[in-house]
């Protein structure tokens, strides 16, 4: 069966398949282990280039979620964030253009709505697409679940407390006027040694 997602090599404003999504940005592919939350902007601030999900995978994931129940774009963003335990949420600049692309490809359809938000559901063609992509979708969901488990280990409990305590102590001590280059090297040496000890565990 021809794959309607992979079948179009180009689309106005973006590429289908594994390339950049329609209107996507680099920070949509960054995991929380490589960035900090930017609550002012609502999503992510870049600190690395760890690919979480590419444009083709996002399309499949959105269709999978829409196959369960009709949803608005914001609902889809929040659902993906919940799947990862808060570790990752695609930006509106990635999700909404992708929904437009899926609609233009007749894989999803817009439902009538009294409010300003658009709700979408999967079409028959979209159902055929996700049925043919079950293994890939399962792999994406498994990766989201693994990200949630990792985030839960790192974001709570004694490790989180210790990291926050270390950050506080470093800021407090190195903020004093008596700090010189020797002290900076000493602190860096302690941190390097600690990192090596943890790595050897």
N, C-alpha and C positions, 0 to 999 in steps of 0.2 A: 504494500500500500504506500502511495506517495505520502511523504510527510509534509504537511502544509507549512510547518514552521521552518524546516530546513530547506524547503523547496525554493524559497525566495532568497536569492543571494543578496539583494539590496532592497531597501525601502526608503522612501523619502524621510530624511531626518535620522536614519539609523540603519543598521544591518541586522538581519536575522541570523539564526544559528548561534554559533559560539562567540561571535564578535561582540562589539559594543552594542548595548541596547539602544533603543529609540529614545534619545535624550538622556542617556545614562552619564554618570560622572564617576571619576575614579573612587571617590570616597564611598560609593555604594558597594564597593567590593572589599571593604576593610573590616576585619573582625575586631571585637572589643579588646582582645588581647593585644592589639596593636594601635588602639586609639582610646581616647577618653570621650565620655559623653559631653557633647556641647549642648547643654540644656537651653541656651539662648537661641540656637538655631534649630534645635529640636532633634538633631540626629548625631552626626559623627564628626570628629576632628581627627585628621590624619596623623598617624605616627608610624606607619609602616605600610607594606603592600601585601598583606595576606588576603588572597582571594577567597571570599566566602561563597559567593554564588555568582555565576555569570548570567548574561542576558537570556540565553536559551533556557537555562535552568529556572530562572525566575518566571518565565512564561509558563513552563510546565507546572511550577508550584502554584502560581496564581490560578491556573485552570483546575488544578486538583482541589484547591480550597473552594473554588466556585462550584465544583461538582457536588460539594457537600451541602451548600446552601448559598443563595444569592447574597452578595456582600457589596458594600461600598468600598472605594479605594482605601479610605482610612481604616475600615475594618480589616482589610487585607494586611495593611502595614502592621496593625496591632496584633493580628493573629500570628504573623511571622515572628514578631518580637517575642510573643508568648512561647512559640515553639523553641526559641533559643534561650529562654529564661531571661530575656532582657539583654543578651549579649550582642544582638544584632537586629537592626530594623532598616529595611531599605527606605531610601528617601522618597518623598512624593515625586521628585524630579525623575526618579527611575520608574516608579510604579504606574503613575497616571499615563505617561506616554506608552508604556507597555500595554496597558489596558486598551488604549486607543488602537494600537497596532493589532492586538488580538481581535478587536471588534471589526476592524477593516478586513481581517482575514477570515471573518465569519466563524471564529472559534468561540466567541462569547457574544452575548447580545445585551443591550441595555433594557432594563425594565422600566415601566412607567412609574414615576415617583412624584409625589406632591411637593416634596422638599427640593432643595437645590442640589443635594448630593445624588449622584448617579449610582444606582445599584445594577450589578451585572449578574448574569447567570450563564451557564455553559450551554452551547448549542449542540445539536446532534453531531456536527462535525468535530466540535471540541471534545465530545465524549469519545469519539473514535480515536482522536489523537492521544488522549491520556490512557486509553485502553492499550494502545500500541506502545506506550512508553512507561509501562508499569514498573519495570526494573529500574529505570533511570529515576523515576519519581521516588521509589522506595529508597534509593541511594541518597537522594537529596534530603529526604525526611530523616534518614538515619544520621546524616551529617549534622542536621539541625539539632537533633536530640543529643548527639555527642557534644556539641557546642554548649548546650544547656547544662549538661553534667559537669563539664570542665569549668564553666562560669560559676556554677554553684559551689564547686570546691574552692575556687580562687576568691570568690567575692564574699565569703562569710567565714565565721569561725575564727580559730586562733591564728591562722595564717594572715587573714585580713587584719586582725588586730595588731599583729606584730609588724606588718608592713606599714600601717598607719603610724604606729609608735616610732618606727625607724625614720619615717619621713619627718615627723614632728621633731625628733631629736636632732636630726641633721640640720633642719632649718633653724632651730634654736641655737645650736652651737656654732654653726658657720656664719650666723648673722652677727656675731660679736666682732668688735673692732680689732681684737687681738689675733685674728686668724691670719696666718701667713702661708707661704707656699709649702713649707715643711708640714704644717698641720693638714693642708689639703691632700698632700701625698700620703700622709698617715691614714686619713679617713678613707681615701681611695683604696689603700692597701687592705684595710680591714674589710671593706665591702667586697673587694676582689677575692679575698681569702674565704669569706663567707659564701660567696657564690660558688666557688670551687668545692667547698665542703658539701653544699646542697647538691651539686651536680654529681658528686660521688656516692650519694645515698642509694 
